């Protein structure tokens, strides 16, 4: 759709015309255009009432300073998790994403915080710091019901997914597969986890903002003779993530199943009882700690939530929001689509080649582009950065300097409460100088709020680089 631009269309007309032509002729643009992609919306956001509320606010903010974490105030509460009332009563401060209301942090005691709209350290950082530390030292509960959940099934489901996914998805039952769906340039259309539920039935778990996009991508890339259905099951299941050293003990208290390391290995899934309900549990977490994701029929979400909270009091259980989730995953070097990876970023550039199976029996979309990139070498690489200066608080998008040359920008940034310093991820150009040469020097800086800070750079995560905590 080439509309709704107002005067912006005059300045961007040529580029918009090119992008539309590519989309029509090739089925996809030649660059990342997610900020203007209509698949970033859901039908609930397209009602006349919603548009009447949100459009004036959007126009009024056109020239406003885009502070980190700024939230729209209109057209809210369009989509609510089954746990929304429980979270609200527990002091959640909500943020909107794809129409969903998600907890940012919890403030049950209504502690005073400084104004949040700032490029400096936000006032709510003290609240999310408590949640962050609880994940590393005890156990936390995240409501991740907004995860996209796509049920792909049919006679040709495996064949189609093998072509769409870079990893080998034909693994035995009970294995969770982390995989990319790539475009023909080798860039990320999506990254997701996949669970095989039956011979012809697969459950794909994707990000909150991606189910419309991913469903469209899958359907567009099915062959005419393939029998495959794709159903958005997002609202049918709540998702509770339990993470932290005490997560196994918590689940043992509310379930008769075996959650030991041998009884429930890392990156496996199966149906278990939790409290009064039967749920699908997957052993993985997005924070670099021991953890499980529980996929719960929506009607059973509150009973399971209540059972977990009742059992976890003496284990240090805390509710946690997306700000803690973000700082935890950045410390651990876990990527987010739209930040570290997207349509212009490849697995080779991101260091995720382990999730690409070049030798699997079926070819996959993007394979030829990746093989060519392997042959020619990458021009940039994703790396981890830390800044120990106490005045540094990054938000993502900061310039990266090496030997006084601009060599990249950060993709995500926060204060790492486990590390005790600022931590970031970002792409570093290695066209003029080899990356190994750059990493062997101490000449990196990150420019935060117009001030340069010395930075340590590594390809390994600063917290638990071997991922041992999540495999205990």
MARMAR-860803 format. One record per residue (C-alpha): residue number from 1; residue in one letter; chain; x, y, z. Coordinates in nm, 3 decimals. Example, Ala and Ser with C-alpha at 12.3 -4.5 7.8 and 13.67 -1.06 7.14 Angstrom:
BEGIN
MIMI,num,residuo,cadena,east,north,up
MIMI,1,A,A,1.230,-0.450,0.780 $
MIMI,2,S,A,1.367,-0.106,0.714 $
//
This chain:
BEGIN
MIMI,num,residuo,cadena,east,north,up
MIMI,1,X,A,0.000,0.000,0.000 $
MIMI,2,X,A,0.148,0.334,-0.107 $
MIMI,3,X,A,-0.078,0.566,0.091 $
MIMI,4,X,A,-0.113,0.764,0.412 $
MIMI,5,X,A,0.213,0.952,0.356 $
MIMI,6,X,A,0.093,1.315,0.356 $
MIMI,7,X,A,0.393,1.538,0.270 $
MIMI,8,X,A,0.635,1.256,0.342 $
MIMI,9,X,A,0.535,1.108,0.007 $
MIMI,10,X,A,0.695,1.402,-0.173 $
MIMI,11,X,A,1.034,1.334,-0.015 $
MIMI,12,X,A,1.017,0.955,-0.035 $
MIMI,13,X,A,0.820,0.910,-0.357 $
MIMI,14,X,A,1.106,0.766,-0.561 $
MIMI,15,X,A,1.206,0.514,-0.299 $
MIMI,16,X,A,0.847,0.420,-0.225 $
MIMI,17,X,A,0.783,0.361,-0.594 $
MIMI,18,X,A,1.086,0.136,-0.622 $
MIMI,19,X,A,0.988,-0.061,-0.312 $
MIMI,20,X,A,0.632,-0.109,-0.433 $
MIMI,21,X,A,0.755,-0.225,-0.774 $
MIMI,22,X,A,0.988,-0.480,-0.613 $
MIMI,23,X,A,0.710,-0.603,-0.387 $
MIMI,24,X,A,0.474,-0.649,-0.683 $
MIMI,25,X,A,0.726,-0.807,-0.920 $
MIMI,26,X,A,0.948,-1.008,-0.683 $
MIMI,27,X,A,0.708,-1.063,-0.393 $
MIMI,28,X,A,0.945,-0.895,-0.146 $
MIMI,29,X,A,1.150,-0.572,-0.125 $
MIMI,30,X,A,1.528,-0.571,-0.160 $
MIMI,31,X,A,1.574,-0.412,0.185 $
MIMI,32,X,A,1.422,-0.420,0.531 $
MIMI,33,X,A,1.097,-0.218,0.517 $
MIMI,34,X,A,0.934,-0.352,0.833 $
MIMI,35,X,A,0.850,-0.001,0.969 $
MIMI,36,X,A,0.614,0.050,0.671 $
MIMI,37,X,A,0.495,-0.310,0.630 $
MIMI,38,X,A,0.118,-0.354,0.676 $
MIMI,39,X,A,0.184,-0.697,0.828 $
MIMI,40,X,A,0.294,-0.521,1.148 $
MIMI,41,X,A,-0.076,-0.472,1.229 $
MIMI,42,X,A,-0.354,-0.711,1.330 $
MIMI,43,X,A,-0.725,-0.678,1.239 $
MIMI,44,X,A,-0.806,-0.541,1.586 $
MIMI,45,X,A,-0.595,-0.235,1.504 $
MIMI,46,X,A,-0.791,-0.166,1.186 $
MIMI,47,X,A,-1.130,-0.081,1.336 $
MIMI,48,X,A,-1.263,0.270,1.272 $
MIMI,49,X,A,-1.275,0.345,1.644 $
MIMI,50,X,A,-0.911,0.245,1.690 $
MIMI,51,X,A,-0.799,0.446,1.390 $
MIMI,52,X,A,-0.993,0.753,1.502 $
MIMI,53,X,A,-0.820,0.739,1.841 $
MIMI,54,X,A,-0.466,0.658,1.731 $
MIMI,55,X,A,-0.427,0.864,1.410 $
MIMI,56,X,A,-0.441,1.212,1.572 $
MIMI,57,X,A,-0.191,1.105,1.837 $
MIMI,58,X,A,0.046,0.966,1.576 $
MIMI,59,X,A,0.034,1.289,1.375 $
MIMI,60,X,A,0.082,1.503,1.687 $
MIMI,61,X,A,0.397,1.308,1.778 $
MIMI,62,X,A,0.550,1.332,1.429 $
MIMI,63,X,A,0.807,1.594,1.530 $
MIMI,64,X,A,0.829,1.501,1.898 $
MIMI,65,X,A,1.152,1.371,2.048 $
MIMI,66,X,A,1.147,0.992,2.018 $
MIMI,67,X,A,1.248,0.901,2.371 $
MIMI,68,X,A,1.332,0.536,2.445 $
MIMI,69,X,A,1.031,0.346,2.570 $
MIMI,70,X,A,0.775,0.611,2.478 $
MIMI,71,X,A,0.426,0.460,2.469 $
MIMI,72,X,A,0.113,0.561,2.283 $
MIMI,73,X,A,-0.173,0.658,2.512 $
MIMI,74,X,A,-0.466,0.606,2.275 $
MIMI,75,X,A,-0.630,0.290,2.140 $
MIMI,76,X,A,-0.504,0.076,2.427 $
MIMI,77,X,A,-0.632,-0.251,2.577 $
MIMI,78,X,A,-0.719,-0.397,2.237 $
MIMI,79,X,A,-0.580,-0.742,2.323 $
MIMI,80,X,A,-0.540,-0.873,2.677 $
MIMI,81,X,A,-0.364,-1.181,2.806 $
MIMI,82,X,A,-0.578,-1.427,3.006 $
MIMI,83,X,A,-0.359,-1.324,3.301 $
MIMI,84,X,A,-0.407,-0.948,3.255 $
MIMI,85,X,A,-0.623,-0.892,3.562 $
MIMI,86,X,A,-0.383,-1.087,3.785 $
MIMI,87,X,A,-0.086,-0.891,3.653 $
MIMI,88,X,A,-0.264,-0.558,3.689 $
MIMI,89,X,A,-0.350,-0.637,4.050 $
MIMI,90,X,A,0.016,-0.726,4.109 $
MIMI,91,X,A,0.126,-0.376,4.007 $
MIMI,92,X,A,0.220,-0.423,3.642 $
MIMI,93,X,A,0.304,-0.121,3.429 $
MIMI,94,X,A,0.199,-0.210,3.076 $
MIMI,95,X,A,0.342,-0.144,2.730 $
MIMI,96,X,A,0.160,-0.201,2.402 $
MIMI,97,X,A,0.288,-0.426,2.124 $
MIMI,98,X,A,0.080,-0.545,1.827 $
MIMI,99,X,A,-0.229,-0.441,2.022 $
MIMI,100,X,A,-0.128,-0.655,2.322 $
MIMI,101,X,A,-0.075,-0.513,2.669 $
MIMI,102,X,A,0.250,-0.656,2.812 $
MIMI,103,X,A,0.401,-0.591,3.159 $
MIMI,104,X,A,0.713,-0.374,3.142 $
MIMI,105,X,A,0.788,-0.403,3.514 $
MIMI,106,X,A,0.604,-0.450,3.842 $
MIMI,107,X,A,0.562,-0.188,4.113 $
MIMI,108,X,A,0.330,-0.347,4.371 $
MIMI,109,X,A,0.432,-0.104,4.646 $
MIMI,110,X,A,0.386,0.198,4.416 $
MIMI,111,X,A,0.742,0.316,4.473 $
MIMI,112,X,A,0.804,0.667,4.330 $
MIMI,113,X,A,1.006,0.670,4.009 $
MIMI,114,X,A,1.160,0.955,3.814 $
MIMI,115,X,A,1.003,1.053,3.479 $
MIMI,116,X,A,1.064,0.769,3.236 $
MIMI,117,X,A,1.102,0.974,2.916 $
MIMI,118,X,A,1.475,1.036,2.913 $
MIMI,119,X,A,1.791,0.935,2.729 $
MIMI,120,X,A,1.955,0.883,3.068 $
MIMI,121,X,A,1.906,0.605,3.320 $
MIMI,122,X,A,1.527,0.565,3.362 $
MIMI,123,X,A,1.365,0.599,3.702 $
MIMI,124,X,A,1.208,0.255,3.683 $
MIMI,125,X,A,1.550,0.088,3.650 $
MIMI,126,X,A,1.554,0.009,4.023 $
MIMI,127,X,A,1.230,-0.189,3.985 $
MIMI,128,X,A,1.343,-0.392,3.689 $
MIMI,129,X,A,1.680,-0.450,3.858 $
MIMI,130,X,A,1.504,-0.649,4.133 $
MIMI,131,X,A,1.335,-0.867,3.872 $
MIMI,132,X,A,1.663,-0.913,3.684 $
MIMI,133,X,A,1.847,-1.030,3.996 $
MIMI,134,X,A,1.565,-1.266,4.091 $
MIMI,135,X,A,1.605,-1.443,3.757 $
MIMI,136,X,A,1.976,-1.495,3.817 $
MIMI,137,X,A,1.951,-1.586,4.186 $
MIMI,138,X,A,1.605,-1.736,4.247 $
MIMI,139,X,A,1.311,-1.771,4.004 $
MIMI,140,X,A,1.088,-1.539,3.802 $
MIMI,141,X,A,0.760,-1.574,3.615 $
MIMI,142,X,A,0.706,-1.402,3.280 $
MIMI,143,X,A,0.369,-1.382,3.106 $
MIMI,144,X,A,0.460,-1.447,2.743 $
MIMI,145,X,A,0.111,-1.526,2.621 $
MIMI,146,X,A,0.163,-1.276,2.339 $
MIMI,147,X,A,0.405,-1.511,2.162 $
MIMI,148,X,A,0.281,-1.585,1.812 $
MIMI,149,X,A,0.169,-1.948,1.778 $
MIMI,150,X,A,0.118,-2.092,1.430 $
MIMI,151,X,A,-0.012,-2.445,1.377 $
MIMI,152,X,A,0.123,-2.582,1.049 $
MIMI,153,X,A,-0.026,-2.913,0.947 $
MIMI,154,X,A,-0.109,-3.130,0.651 $
MIMI,155,X,A,0.026,-3.402,0.426 $
MIMI,156,X,A,0.311,-3.181,0.295 $
MIMI,157,X,A,0.383,-2.984,0.614 $
MIMI,158,X,A,0.730,-3.132,0.669 $
MIMI,159,X,A,0.834,-3.088,0.306 $
MIMI,160,X,A,0.721,-2.725,0.304 $
MIMI,161,X,A,0.886,-2.642,0.637 $
MIMI,162,X,A,1.212,-2.802,0.530 $
MIMI,163,X,A,1.216,-2.564,0.234 $
MIMI,164,X,A,1.118,-2.263,0.448 $
MIMI,165,X,A,1.350,-2.331,0.744 $
MIMI,166,X,A,1.729,-2.322,0.744 $
MIMI,167,X,A,1.759,-2.583,1.020 $
MIMI,168,X,A,1.663,-2.948,0.986 $
MIMI,169,X,A,1.310,-2.974,1.125 $
MIMI,170,X,A,1.268,-3.348,1.065 $
MIMI,171,X,A,1.398,-3.434,1.411 $
MIMI,172,X,A,1.227,-3.688,1.634 $
MIMI,173,X,A,0.929,-3.602,1.848 $
MIMI,174,X,A,0.988,-3.403,2.168 $
MIMI,175,X,A,1.280,-3.202,2.028 $
MIMI,176,X,A,1.252,-2.824,2.012 $
MIMI,177,X,A,1.418,-2.683,1.699 $
MIMI,178,X,A,1.553,-2.328,1.681 $
MIMI,179,X,A,1.551,-2.215,1.320 $
MIMI,180,X,A,1.546,-1.923,1.081 $
MIMI,181,X,A,1.313,-1.860,0.790 $
MIMI,182,X,A,1.528,-1.676,0.536 $
MIMI,183,X,A,1.455,-1.467,0.229 $
MIMI,184,X,A,1.632,-1.522,-0.101 $
MIMI,185,X,A,1.909,-1.282,0.005 $
MIMI,186,X,A,1.983,-1.500,0.307 $
MIMI,187,X,A,1.833,-1.248,0.550 $
MIMI,188,X,A,1.597,-1.326,0.836 $
MIMI,189,X,A,1.227,-1.319,0.756 $
MIMI,190,X,A,1.180,-1.468,1.102 $
MIMI,191,X,A,1.354,-1.667,1.371 $
MIMI,192,X,A,1.145,-1.907,1.572 $
MIMI,193,X,A,1.126,-2.229,1.767 $
MIMI,194,X,A,0.942,-2.529,1.628 $
MIMI,195,X,A,0.786,-2.828,1.801 $
MIMI,196,X,A,0.664,-3.136,1.619 $
MIMI,197,X,A,0.335,-3.245,1.776 $
MIMI,198,X,A,0.258,-3.532,1.537 $
MIMI,199,X,A,0.370,-3.670,1.202 $
MIMI,200,X,A,0.195,-3.395,1.007 $
MIMI,201,X,A,0.150,-3.131,1.280 $
MIMI,202,X,A,0.401,-2.862,1.380 $
MIMI,203,X,A,0.370,-2.574,1.628 $
MIMI,204,X,A,0.577,-2.267,1.542 $
MIMI,205,X,A,0.649,-2.015,1.820 $
MIMI,206,X,A,0.740,-1.668,1.699 $
MIMI,207,X,A,0.766,-1.316,1.837 $
MIMI,208,X,A,0.475,-1.101,1.951 $
MIMI,209,X,A,0.495,-0.879,1.643 $
MIMI,210,X,A,0.545,-1.153,1.384 $
MIMI,211,X,A,0.252,-1.397,1.349 $
MIMI,212,X,A,0.080,-1.201,1.070 $
MIMI,213,X,A,0.409,-1.163,0.883 $
MIMI,214,X,A,0.514,-1.525,0.934 $
MIMI,215,X,A,0.178,-1.671,0.835 $
MIMI,216,X,A,0.185,-1.463,0.518 $
MIMI,217,X,A,0.543,-1.568,0.437 $
MIMI,218,X,A,0.465,-1.936,0.481 $
MIMI,219,X,A,0.150,-1.924,0.269 $
MIMI,220,X,A,0.319,-1.726,-0.010 $
MIMI,221,X,A,0.599,-1.981,-0.034 $
MIMI,222,X,A,0.387,-2.296,-0.052 $
MIMI,223,X,A,0.387,-2.479,-0.383 $
MIMI,224,X,A,0.050,-2.504,-0.561 $
MIMI,225,X,A,0.039,-2.883,-0.522 $
MIMI,226,X,A,0.125,-2.885,-0.149 $
MIMI,227,X,A,-0.149,-2.961,0.104 $
MIMI,228,X,A,-0.066,-2.747,0.408 $
MIMI,229,X,A,-0.278,-2.533,0.640 $
MIMI,230,X,A,-0.148,-2.250,0.860 $
MIMI,231,X,A,-0.364,-2.149,1.158 $
MIMI,232,X,A,-0.292,-1.865,1.399 $
MIMI,233,X,A,-0.344,-2.015,1.746 $
MIMI,234,X,A,-0.201,-1.721,1.941 $
MIMI,235,X,A,-0.512,-1.651,2.147 $
MIMI,236,X,A,-0.585,-2.017,2.220 $
MIMI,237,X,A,-0.291,-2.061,2.457 $
MIMI,238,X,A,-0.139,-1.859,2.738 $
MIMI,239,X,A,0.236,-1.890,2.791 $
MIMI,240,X,A,0.403,-1.873,3.131 $
MIMI,241,X,A,0.783,-1.877,3.136 $
MIMI,242,X,A,0.954,-1.992,3.454 $
MIMI,243,X,A,1.326,-1.910,3.472 $
MIMI,244,X,A,1.600,-1.910,3.732 $
MIMI,245,X,A,1.801,-2.154,3.946 $
MIMI,246,X,A,1.490,-2.243,4.150 $
MIMI,247,X,A,1.263,-2.306,3.851 $
MIMI,248,X,A,1.301,-2.685,3.866 $
MIMI,249,X,A,1.210,-2.694,4.235 $
MIMI,250,X,A,0.907,-2.473,4.169 $
MIMI,251,X,A,0.775,-2.704,3.899 $
MIMI,252,X,A,0.842,-3.011,4.112 $
MIMI,253,X,A,0.610,-2.863,4.375 $
MIMI,254,X,A,0.315,-2.827,4.136 $
MIMI,255,X,A,0.362,-3.129,3.909 $
MIMI,256,X,A,0.397,-3.505,3.933 $
MIMI,257,X,A,0.624,-3.513,3.625 $
MIMI,258,X,A,1.000,-3.554,3.618 $
MIMI,259,X,A,1.181,-3.222,3.555 $
MIMI,260,X,A,1.531,-3.355,3.626 $
MIMI,261,X,A,1.810,-3.300,3.375 $
MIMI,262,X,A,1.787,-3.661,3.257 $
MIMI,263,X,A,1.409,-3.681,3.276 $
MIMI,264,X,A,1.351,-3.355,3.089 $
MIMI,265,X,A,1.657,-3.272,2.874 $
MIMI,266,X,A,1.738,-2.927,2.740 $
MIMI,267,X,A,1.546,-2.823,2.427 $
MIMI,268,X,A,1.279,-3.091,2.456 $
MIMI,269,X,A,0.904,-3.061,2.504 $
MIMI,270,X,A,0.616,-3.277,2.623 $
MIMI,271,X,A,0.275,-3.265,2.790 $
MIMI,272,X,A,0.286,-3.245,3.171 $
MIMI,273,X,A,0.050,-3.167,3.458 $
MIMI,274,X,A,0.100,-2.831,3.630 $
MIMI,275,X,A,-0.139,-2.753,3.911 $
MIMI,276,X,A,-0.490,-2.847,3.796 $
MIMI,277,X,A,-0.415,-2.844,3.421 $
MIMI,278,X,A,-0.238,-3.037,3.147 $
MIMI,279,X,A,0.006,-2.812,2.960 $
MIMI,280,X,A,0.284,-2.843,2.704 $
MIMI,281,X,A,0.619,-2.768,2.864 $
MIMI,282,X,A,0.930,-2.681,2.662 $
MIMI,283,X,A,1.265,-2.670,2.839 $
MIMI,284,X,A,1.427,-2.348,2.728 $
MIMI,285,X,A,1.442,-1.987,2.839 $
MIMI,286,X,A,1.521,-1.652,2.680 $
MIMI,287,X,A,1.726,-1.525,2.974 $
MIMI,288,X,A,2.020,-1.766,2.993 $
MIMI,289,X,A,1.901,-1.954,3.302 $
MIMI,290,X,A,1.740,-2.288,3.377 $
MIMI,291,X,A,1.381,-2.256,3.265 $
MIMI,292,X,A,1.065,-2.384,3.100 $
MIMI,293,X,A,0.795,-2.235,2.881 $
MIMI,294,X,A,0.446,-2.359,2.967 $
MIMI,295,X,A,0.184,-2.354,2.689 $
MIMI,296,X,A,-0.150,-2.353,2.868 $
MIMI,297,X,A,-0.506,-2.363,2.728 $
MIMI,298,X,A,-0.630,-2.009,2.784 $
MIMI,299,X,A,-0.916,-2.121,3.007 $
MIMI,300,X,A,-0.666,-2.285,3.247 $
MIMI,301,X,A,-0.416,-1.998,3.261 $
MIMI,302,X,A,-0.533,-1.839,3.588 $
MIMI,303,X,A,-0.548,-2.167,3.787 $
MIMI,304,X,A,-0.193,-2.255,3.673 $
MIMI,305,X,A,-0.068,-1.902,3.748 $
MIMI,306,X,A,-0.219,-1.911,4.097 $
MIMI,307,X,A,-0.072,-2.255,4.169 $
MIMI,308,X,A,0.277,-2.140,4.070 $
MIMI,309,X,A,0.263,-1.822,4.279 $
MIMI,310,X,A,0.134,-2.009,4.582 $
MIMI,311,X,A,0.413,-2.267,4.558 $
MIMI,312,X,A,0.695,-2.021,4.488 $
MIMI,313,X,A,0.677,-1.783,4.784 $
MIMI,314,X,A,0.969,-1.925,4.982 $
MIMI,315,X,A,1.171,-1.982,4.662 $
MIMI,316,X,A,1.195,-1.609,4.597 $
MIMI,317,X,A,0.950,-1.613,4.306 $
MIMI,318,X,A,0.896,-1.270,4.150 $
MIMI,319,X,A,0.683,-1.155,3.861 $
MIMI,320,X,A,0.896,-0.996,3.589 $
MIMI,321,X,A,0.831,-0.779,3.285 $
MIMI,322,X,A,0.978,-0.723,2.942 $
MIMI,323,X,A,1.240,-0.473,3.062 $
MIMI,324,X,A,1.400,-0.742,3.281 $
MIMI,325,X,A,1.359,-0.993,2.998 $
MIMI,326,X,A,1.547,-0.755,2.769 $
MIMI,327,X,A,1.839,-0.688,3.004 $
MIMI,328,X,A,1.872,-1.058,3.083 $
MIMI,329,X,A,1.876,-1.167,2.720 $
MIMI,330,X,A,2.125,-0.893,2.621 $
MIMI,331,X,A,2.369,-1.000,2.895 $
MIMI,332,X,A,2.341,-1.357,2.767 $
MIMI,333,X,A,2.379,-1.261,2.401 $
MIMI,334,X,A,2.034,-1.376,2.290 $
MIMI,335,X,A,1.908,-1.199,1.980 $
MIMI,336,X,A,1.576,-1.033,1.902 $
MIMI,337,X,A,1.423,-1.013,1.556 $
MIMI,338,X,A,1.398,-0.649,1.448 $
MIMI,339,X,A,1.705,-0.562,1.653 $
MIMI,340,X,A,1.997,-0.802,1.602 $
MIMI,341,X,A,1.846,-0.993,1.312 $
MIMI,342,X,A,1.614,-0.895,1.028 $
MIMI,343,X,A,1.570,-0.913,0.650 $
MIMI,344,X,A,1.910,-0.752,0.585 $
MIMI,345,X,A,2.103,-0.968,0.835 $
MIMI,346,X,A,2.223,-1.322,0.769 $
MIMI,347,X,A,2.307,-1.610,1.006 $
MIMI,348,X,A,2.673,-1.580,0.907 $
MIMI,349,X,A,2.685,-1.214,1.006 $
MIMI,350,X,A,2.500,-1.284,1.331 $
MIMI,351,X,A,2.715,-1.584,1.428 $
MIMI,352,X,A,2.419,-1.824,1.407 $
MIMI,353,X,A,2.556,-2.066,1.149 $
MIMI,354,X,A,2.501,-2.351,1.399 $
MIMI,355,X,A,2.127,-2.323,1.325 $
MIMI,356,X,A,2.178,-2.360,0.949 $
MIMI,357,X,A,2.203,-2.712,0.805 $
MIMI,358,X,A,2.357,-2.677,0.460 $
MIMI,359,X,A,2.375,-3.055,0.415 $
MIMI,360,X,A,2.019,-3.149,0.508 $
MIMI,361,X,A,1.834,-3.356,0.243 $
MIMI,362,X,A,1.614,-3.065,0.135 $
MIMI,363,X,A,1.736,-2.731,0.005 $
MIMI,364,X,A,1.600,-2.417,0.171 $
MIMI,365,X,A,1.520,-2.061,0.071 $
MIMI,366,X,A,1.830,-1.843,0.103 $
MIMI,367,X,A,2.082,-2.129,0.082 $
MIMI,368,X,A,2.246,-2.009,-0.240 $
MIMI,369,X,A,2.292,-1.658,-0.101 $
MIMI,370,X,A,2.452,-1.794,0.218 $
MIMI,371,X,A,2.689,-2.020,0.026 $
MIMI,372,X,A,2.797,-1.722,-0.184 $
MIMI,373,X,A,2.849,-1.516,0.131 $
MIMI,374,X,A,3.058,-1.796,0.285 $
MIMI,375,X,A,3.274,-1.795,-0.026 $
MIMI,376,X,A,3.320,-1.418,-0.039 $
MIMI,377,X,A,3.333,-1.355,0.336 $
MIMI,378,X,A,3.114,-1.134,0.551 $
MIMI,379,X,A,3.142,-0.755,0.554 $
MIMI,380,X,A,3.017,-0.709,0.912 $
MIMI,381,X,A,2.977,-0.916,1.227 $
MIMI,382,X,A,2.754,-0.897,1.533 $
MIMI,383,X,A,2.952,-0.852,1.854 $
MIMI,384,X,A,2.901,-0.791,2.227 $
MIMI,385,X,A,3.014,-0.465,2.386 $
MIMI,386,X,A,3.049,-0.359,2.749 $
MIMI,387,X,A,3.117,-0.014,2.896 $
MIMI,388,X,A,3.220,0.009,3.262 $
MIMI,389,X,A,3.170,0.385,3.307 $
MIMI,390,X,A,2.883,0.428,3.553 $
MIMI,391,X,A,2.740,0.723,3.358 $
MIMI,392,X,A,2.675,0.515,3.046 $
MIMI,393,X,A,2.321,0.390,2.986 $
MIMI,394,X,A,2.266,0.272,2.627 $
MIMI,395,X,A,1.931,0.213,2.461 $
MIMI,396,X,A,2.037,0.078,2.121 $
MIMI,397,X,A,2.128,0.263,1.802 $
MIMI,398,X,A,2.450,0.415,1.940 $
MIMI,399,X,A,2.751,0.469,1.705 $
MIMI,400,X,A,3.047,0.232,1.744 $
MIMI,401,X,A,3.394,0.376,1.684 $
MIMI,402,X,A,3.729,0.203,1.628 $
MIMI,403,X,A,4.052,0.399,1.590 $
MIMI,404,X,A,3.836,0.710,1.555 $
MIMI,405,X,A,3.648,0.559,1.259 $
MIMI,406,X,A,3.275,0.494,1.259 $
MIMI,407,X,A,3.247,0.116,1.214 $
MIMI,408,X,A,2.892,0.031,1.319 $
MIMI,409,X,A,2.605,0.089,1.557 $
MIMI,410,X,A,2.452,-0.095,1.848 $
MIMI,411,X,A,2.132,-0.292,1.796 $
MIMI,412,X,A,2.030,-0.329,2.162 $
MIMI,413,X,A,2.160,-0.180,2.484 $
MIMI,414,X,A,2.085,-0.171,2.855 $
MIMI,415,X,A,2.245,-0.182,3.198 $
MIMI,416,X,A,2.344,-0.537,3.288 $
MIMI,417,X,A,2.261,-0.578,3.655 $
MIMI,418,X,A,2.454,-0.906,3.679 $
MIMI,419,X,A,2.762,-0.758,3.512 $
MIMI,420,X,A,2.734,-0.423,3.687 $
MIMI,421,X,A,2.792,-0.226,3.368 $
MIMI,422,X,A,2.637,-0.120,3.039 $
MIMI,423,X,A,2.605,-0.402,2.786 $
MIMI,424,X,A,2.521,-0.386,2.417 $
MIMI,425,X,A,2.514,-0.578,2.093 $
MIMI,426,X,A,2.600,-0.430,1.756 $
MIMI,427,X,A,2.728,-0.490,1.406 $
MIMI,428,X,A,3.090,-0.400,1.331 $
MIMI,429,X,A,3.208,-0.343,0.974 $
MIMI,430,X,A,3.513,-0.550,0.885 $
MIMI,431,X,A,3.560,-0.444,0.521 $
MIMI,432,X,A,3.872,-0.230,0.558 $
MIMI,433,X,A,4.028,-0.414,0.853 $
MIMI,434,X,A,3.996,-0.780,0.949 $
MIMI,435,X,A,3.776,-0.838,1.249 $
MIMI,436,X,A,4.043,-1.036,1.436 $
MIMI,437,X,A,4.280,-0.742,1.406 $
MIMI,438,X,A,4.017,-0.504,1.539 $
MIMI,439,X,A,3.926,-0.729,1.833 $
MIMI,440,X,A,4.290,-0.761,1.938 $
MIMI,441,X,A,4.311,-0.388,2.010 $
MIMI,442,X,A,4.161,-0.172,2.283 $
MIMI,443,X,A,4.055,0.112,2.057 $
MIMI,444,X,A,3.676,0.066,2.057 $
MIMI,445,X,A,3.438,0.335,2.179 $
MIMI,446,X,A,3.060,0.364,2.195 $
MIMI,447,X,A,2.899,0.705,2.162 $
MIMI,448,X,A,2.615,0.734,2.413 $
MIMI,449,X,A,2.419,1.061,2.432 $
MIMI,450,X,A,2.690,1.245,2.232 $
MIMI,451,X,A,2.972,1.123,2.458 $
MIMI,452,X,A,3.222,0.852,2.370 $
MIMI,453,X,A,3.299,0.578,2.621 $
MIMI,454,X,A,3.579,0.317,2.596 $
MIMI,455,X,A,3.430,-0.025,2.526 $
MIMI,456,X,A,3.537,-0.387,2.549 $
MIMI,457,X,A,3.429,-0.592,2.247 $
MIMI,458,X,A,3.398,-0.970,2.211 $
MIMI,459,X,A,3.218,-1.224,1.996 $
MIMI,460,X,A,3.122,-1.413,2.313 $
MIMI,461,X,A,2.847,-1.319,2.556 $
MIMI,462,X,A,2.980,-1.151,2.873 $
MIMI,463,X,A,2.750,-1.363,3.091 $
MIMI,464,X,A,2.779,-1.743,3.082 $
MIMI,465,X,A,2.925,-1.758,2.729 $
MIMI,466,X,A,2.901,-2.140,2.713 $
MIMI,467,X,A,2.535,-2.143,2.819 $
MIMI,468,X,A,2.593,-2.377,3.113 $
MIMI,469,X,A,2.331,-2.226,3.346 $
MIMI,470,X,A,2.039,-2.316,3.120 $
MIMI,471,X,A,2.161,-2.677,3.083 $
MIMI,472,X,A,2.196,-2.763,3.454 $
//
